[in-house]
Amino acid sequence: MKIIKIIQNSLILFIVLYQWSLFRNSVTAFSAEIAGTITSQNRELTTVSIKPDDVVIYKKDIVVSSDELKKQTTDTEEFKTIEKHPGNKQEILNLEIVNNYVKEGRKFEARNILSDIFINKKIPEKQKVIKDTLDKLNEELIFSLAPSADATIYNVQPGDILAKIAKKFNTNYELIMRINGKSSSKLNVGEKLKILTGKMKILVDKSDFTLTLIHNDHYVKQYRICIGKDNKTPEGTFEVKNKMKEPAWYSPQGGVFPYGHKENILGTRWIGFKDKPNLVGFGIHGTTLPESIGTASSNGCVRMLNSDVEELYDFVTLDTEIIIQG
């Protein structure tokens, strides 16, 4: 019995030792697996290590450096800049509207749209074309007997004279004669006269040597001019003070030279400005020096060709506003 007991105890001890051995091996294997996993994770972290001064960009949950992104961009397709086309889309649309209006015979509306584009230089590259079109439209709207929204048709009454009619409509009898193609001031009862109504304005642009005549804020005609040398032509808003045909010239150096005198450089017409403080004696006039047009060579006044100033003279009244800009 004693021997049997010893054998049983030995078997129990063997079993316990065997199980302990299995358990220890299992723990060692598990520890090795954990260590391998950590080592693997550290290796992965090392492959995406980013320099402190680098830029980090998250792209679809993948961390990449700016250098890597640049390389990817270079290897695939470069970014393309989007070309912007500045364009006067509204003005181009307006030109299409103008074209349709002209086809429909709505010349007044067409002229007004073109006038705004031209005066404000909205399409600089088309200024000349627009001016030519405006001049053609105004041959009918302004300089002919055709009816216009800016004009009235007056029936001559017994006892009427041109000066009386002109005063009634705050205009000049010369303009009535010009528009109606009259070579004489003689009137016939019942005769129909086209008379422009509204305000005239003059815009002088020193930068391009032009004078633009405006009626009710719409273009009438533009003329080439000469301005003052050394920036002597003043800028600002003025009003017409007086008008004279075949004016005498009072020279700044002294002396008075009547019209026709070789020293008189004023030409056939004078349109004087109301004086302002330190701005005295300025005006618009013709010239005996047509070659000076388009230059800065006067003593400060605005020079025009005689034929141009004569036409302008007929439109201008004593309350006409003159705007001079640089």
C-alpha positions as CSV (number, residue, x, y, z in Angstrom):
1,M,0.0,0.0,0.0
2,K,2.8,2.3,0.8
3,I,4.5,1.7,-2.5
4,I,1.2,2.4,-4.3
5,K,0.8,5.7,-2.5
6,I,4.3,6.7,-3.5
7,I,3.6,6.0,-7.1
8,Q,0.3,8.0,-7.1
9,N,2.1,11.0,-5.6
10,S,4.8,10.8,-8.2
11,L,2.2,10.8,-11.0
12,I,0.4,13.8,-9.5
13,L,3.7,15.7,-9.3
14,F,4.5,14.8,-12.9
15,I,1.2,16.0,-14.1
16,V,1.4,19.3,-12.2
17,L,5.0,20.0,-13.6
18,Y,3.9,19.1,-17.1
19,Q,0.9,21.6,-17.0
20,W,3.1,24.3,-15.6
21,S,5.6,23.8,-18.4
22,L,2.7,24.1,-21.0
23,F,1.5,27.3,-19.3
24,R,4.9,28.9,-19.3
25,N,5.5,28.1,-23.0
26,S,2.1,29.6,-23.8
27,V,3.0,32.8,-21.9
28,T,6.3,33.1,-23.7
29,A,4.7,32.7,-27.1
30,F,2.1,35.3,-26.3
31,S,4.7,37.7,-25.1
32,A,6.7,37.2,-28.3
33,E,3.6,37.9,-30.4
34,I,2.9,41.1,-28.6
35,A,6.5,42.2,-29.0
36,G,6.4,41.4,-32.7
37,T,3.2,43.5,-33.1
38,I,4.7,46.5,-31.3
39,T,7.9,46.2,-33.4
40,S,5.8,46.1,-36.6
41,Q,3.7,49.1,-35.5
42,N,6.9,51.0,-34.7
43,R,8.3,50.2,-38.1
44,E,5.1,51.5,-39.8
45,L,5.2,54.7,-37.8
46,T,8.8,55.2,-38.9
47,T,7.9,55.0,-42.6
48,V,5.5,57.9,-42.2
49,S,7.6,60.0,-39.9
50,I,7.2,63.7,-40.9
51,K,9.8,66.4,-40.4
52,P,8.7,69.1,-37.9
53,D,8.9,71.9,-40.5
54,D,7.0,69.9,-43.1
55,V,3.5,70.5,-44.2
56,V,1.0,67.8,-43.4
57,I,-1.9,67.2,-45.7
58,Y,-4.7,64.7,-45.0
59,K,-5.8,63.1,-48.2
60,K,-8.6,60.7,-47.9
61,D,-7.5,59.8,-44.4
62,I,-4.0,59.1,-45.5
63,V,-1.3,61.3,-44.1
64,V,1.1,62.5,-46.7
65,S,3.8,65.2,-46.7
66,S,3.8,68.2,-48.9
67,D,6.9,66.9,-50.7
68,E,5.1,63.7,-51.5
69,L,2.0,65.5,-52.7
70,K,4.2,67.7,-55.0
71,K,5.8,64.5,-56.4
72,Q,2.4,62.9,-56.9
73,T,1.2,66.1,-58.7
74,T,4.3,66.2,-60.9
75,D,4.0,62.5,-61.7
76,T,0.4,62.7,-62.8
77,E,-1.0,66.0,-64.1
78,E,0.0,69.6,-63.4
79,F,-2.6,72.1,-62.2
80,K,-3.8,74.4,-65.0
81,T,-4.6,78.0,-64.4
82,I,-8.1,79.1,-65.4
83,E,-8.0,81.8,-68.0
84,K,-10.2,84.7,-67.2
85,H,-11.6,86.6,-70.2
86,P,-12.5,90.2,-69.1
87,G,-15.2,91.1,-71.4
88,N,-17.8,93.8,-71.6
89,K,-20.6,91.2,-71.8
90,Q,-23.3,93.7,-71.0
91,E,-22.0,96.2,-73.6
92,I,-21.7,93.5,-76.2
93,L,-25.3,92.6,-75.4
94,N,-26.2,96.3,-75.8
95,L,-24.6,96.4,-79.2
96,E,-26.8,93.5,-80.2
97,I,-29.8,95.3,-78.9
98,V,-28.8,98.5,-80.9
99,N,-28.5,96.4,-84.1
100,N,-32.0,95.1,-83.6
101,Y,-33.4,98.5,-82.8
102,V,-31.8,99.9,-86.0
103,K,-33.4,97.1,-88.0
104,E,-36.7,97.8,-86.4
105,G,-36.4,101.6,-87.2
106,R,-36.1,102.5,-83.5
107,K,-33.1,104.8,-84.1
108,F,-33.8,107.1,-81.1
109,E,-33.4,104.2,-78.7
110,A,-30.4,102.8,-80.5
111,R,-28.7,106.2,-80.5
112,N,-29.3,106.6,-76.7
113,I,-27.7,103.2,-75.8
114,L,-24.7,103.9,-78.1
115,S,-24.4,107.4,-76.6
116,D,-24.0,106.0,-73.1
117,I,-21.4,103.5,-74.3
118,F,-19.5,106.1,-76.2
119,I,-19.4,109.0,-73.7
120,N,-18.4,106.6,-70.9
121,K,-15.9,104.8,-73.1
122,K,-17.2,101.4,-72.1
123,I,-15.7,99.7,-75.1
124,P,-12.6,101.7,-75.8
125,E,-11.5,99.6,-78.8
126,K,-14.8,100.3,-80.6
127,Q,-14.9,104.1,-80.0
128,K,-14.4,105.0,-83.6
129,V,-16.9,102.5,-85.0
130,I,-19.5,103.7,-82.4
131,K,-18.8,107.3,-83.2
132,D,-19.4,106.7,-86.9
133,T,-22.7,105.0,-86.1
134,L,-23.8,107.8,-83.8
135,D,-23.0,110.4,-86.4
136,K,-25.0,108.5,-89.0
137,L,-28.0,108.2,-86.7
138,N,-27.9,111.8,-85.7
139,E,-27.9,112.9,-89.4
140,E,-31.5,112.0,-89.2
141,L,-32.4,112.5,-85.5
142,I,-30.7,115.9,-85.2
143,F,-29.6,117.3,-88.5
144,S,-32.7,116.7,-90.6
145,L,-36.4,117.4,-90.8
146,A,-37.3,113.9,-89.6
147,P,-39.3,113.8,-86.3
148,S,-37.5,112.9,-83.1
149,A,-38.4,112.4,-79.5
150,D,-36.0,115.2,-78.6
151,A,-37.7,117.7,-80.9
152,T,-41.1,119.2,-81.6
153,I,-42.7,120.2,-84.9
154,Y,-43.9,123.8,-84.8
155,N,-46.5,125.2,-87.2
156,V,-45.7,128.8,-88.1
157,Q,-48.4,131.2,-87.1
158,P,-49.2,134.7,-88.5
159,G,-46.8,137.3,-87.2
160,D,-44.1,134.7,-86.3
161,I,-40.4,135.5,-86.8
162,L,-37.5,133.1,-86.2
163,A,-36.1,135.1,-83.2
164,K,-39.5,135.0,-81.5
165,I,-39.9,131.2,-82.0
166,A,-36.3,130.6,-80.9
167,K,-36.9,132.5,-77.6
168,K,-40.1,130.6,-77.0
169,F,-38.2,127.3,-77.1
170,N,-34.9,128.6,-75.5
171,T,-32.9,127.9,-78.6
172,N,-31.2,129.9,-81.3
173,Y,-32.7,131.0,-84.6
174,E,-29.5,129.9,-86.3
175,L,-30.1,126.3,-85.1
176,I,-33.6,126.3,-86.4
177,M,-32.4,127.5,-89.8
178,R,-29.6,124.9,-89.8
179,I,-31.8,121.9,-88.9
180,N,-34.5,122.9,-91.3
181,G,-32.1,123.7,-94.1
182,K,-33.2,127.2,-94.4
183,S,-31.0,129.7,-96.2
184,S,-33.3,132.6,-95.4
185,S,-35.1,133.7,-92.2
186,K,-38.3,134.3,-94.2
187,L,-41.2,132.2,-92.9
188,N,-44.5,131.1,-94.4
189,V,-47.7,130.7,-92.4
190,G,-48.4,127.0,-91.8
191,E,-44.7,126.1,-92.5
192,K,-43.5,123.2,-90.2
193,L,-40.3,123.7,-88.3
194,K,-38.4,121.0,-86.4
195,I,-37.1,122.5,-83.2
196,L,-34.8,120.7,-80.7
197,T,-36.1,120.9,-77.1
198,G,-34.1,120.4,-73.9
199,K,-30.6,121.2,-72.5
200,M,-27.3,121.4,-74.4
201,K,-24.0,120.6,-72.7
202,I,-20.4,120.6,-73.7
203,L,-17.8,118.1,-72.6
204,V,-14.1,118.9,-73.2
205,D,-11.7,116.0,-72.7
206,K,-8.1,117.4,-72.7
207,S,-6.6,113.9,-72.7
208,D,-7.7,113.2,-76.2
209,F,-8.2,116.7,-77.6
210,T,-12.0,116.3,-78.1
211,L,-15.1,118.4,-77.5
212,T,-18.4,116.5,-77.4
213,L,-21.7,118.3,-77.8
214,I,-24.5,116.7,-75.7
215,H,-28.2,117.2,-75.9
216,N,-30.5,115.9,-73.1
217,D,-27.5,113.8,-72.0
218,H,-27.1,112.1,-75.4
219,Y,-24.4,112.5,-77.9
220,V,-24.8,114.9,-80.8
221,K,-21.4,115.4,-82.3
222,Q,-17.7,115.3,-81.4
223,Y,-15.0,117.7,-82.6
224,R,-11.2,117.8,-82.5
225,I,-9.7,120.7,-80.6
226,C,-6.6,122.5,-79.5
227,I,-6.0,123.1,-75.7
228,G,-3.7,125.3,-73.7
229,K,0.0,124.7,-73.6
230,D,1.6,123.8,-70.2
231,N,-1.8,122.7,-68.9
232,K,-3.2,126.2,-69.1
233,T,-6.7,125.1,-70.0
234,P,-8.5,125.0,-66.6
235,E,-10.6,122.0,-65.5
236,G,-14.0,122.1,-63.9
237,T,-17.5,123.2,-64.7
238,F,-18.2,126.5,-66.4
239,E,-21.2,128.3,-68.0
240,V,-21.4,130.3,-71.2
241,K,-21.2,134.1,-70.6
242,N,-21.4,135.5,-74.1
243,K,-21.3,134.7,-77.8
244,M,-19.9,136.7,-80.6
245,K,-19.6,136.3,-84.4
246,E,-16.4,137.6,-86.0
247,P,-14.9,138.7,-82.7
248,A,-12.2,141.2,-82.0
249,W,-9.2,139.8,-80.2
250,Y,-7.8,141.5,-77.0
251,S,-4.3,140.2,-76.9
252,P,-2.8,139.3,-73.5
253,Q,0.3,141.2,-74.6
254,G,-1.8,144.3,-75.2
255,G,-3.6,145.6,-78.3
256,V,-7.0,145.1,-79.8
257,F,-7.2,143.4,-83.2
258,P,-10.5,143.4,-85.1
259,Y,-11.8,140.4,-87.0
260,G,-9.9,139.8,-90.2
261,H,-6.7,141.4,-88.9
262,K,-3.6,139.2,-89.4
263,E,-2.9,139.3,-85.7
264,N,-6.4,138.2,-84.7
265,I,-6.3,134.4,-84.0
266,L,-9.8,133.9,-82.8
267,G,-11.4,132.8,-86.1
268,T,-15.1,133.3,-86.9
269,R,-16.8,132.6,-83.5
270,W,-16.2,133.3,-79.8
271,I,-18.1,131.5,-76.9
272,G,-16.9,133.0,-73.6
273,F,-17.0,131.5,-70.1
274,K,-18.3,133.2,-67.0
275,D,-15.3,134.3,-65.0
276,K,-14.2,132.5,-61.8
277,P,-11.7,133.5,-59.2
278,N,-8.3,133.5,-60.9
279,L,-9.9,132.2,-64.1
280,V,-10.7,135.1,-66.4
281,G,-11.1,135.4,-70.1
282,F,-11.4,131.8,-71.1
283,G,-13.6,130.5,-73.9
284,I,-14.0,128.4,-77.0
285,H,-13.2,130.0,-80.4
286,G,-12.2,129.3,-84.0
287,T,-8.7,129.7,-85.3
288,T,-6.5,131.0,-88.0
289,L,-4.1,128.2,-87.2
290,P,-5.9,125.0,-88.2
291,E,-2.7,123.0,-87.9
292,S,-2.8,123.6,-84.2
293,I,-5.9,121.4,-83.8
294,G,-5.0,118.2,-81.9
295,T,-2.2,119.9,-80.0
296,A,-1.6,121.8,-76.7
297,S,-0.5,125.2,-77.9
298,S,-3.0,127.8,-77.0
299,N,-2.9,130.3,-74.2
300,G,-5.6,128.4,-72.4
301,C,-8.7,128.7,-74.5
302,V,-10.2,125.9,-76.5
303,R,-9.6,126.2,-80.3
304,M,-11.7,124.7,-83.0
305,L,-11.8,124.7,-86.8
306,N,-13.9,127.6,-87.9
307,S,-16.5,125.3,-89.6
308,D,-16.8,123.3,-86.4
309,V,-17.1,126.3,-84.0
310,E,-19.7,127.8,-86.3
311,E,-21.8,124.7,-86.0
312,L,-21.3,124.5,-82.2
313,Y,-22.2,128.2,-81.9
314,D,-25.7,127.5,-83.3
315,F,-26.4,125.0,-80.6
316,V,-25.0,126.9,-77.6
317,T,-27.2,129.2,-75.5
318,L,-26.2,131.5,-72.6
319,D,-27.1,128.9,-70.0
320,T,-25.1,126.0,-71.6
321,E,-22.9,124.1,-69.2
322,I,-19.2,123.4,-70.1
323,I,-17.4,120.6,-68.3
324,I,-13.6,120.4,-68.9
325,Q,-11.8,117.3,-67.7
326,G,-8.2,116.1,-67.9
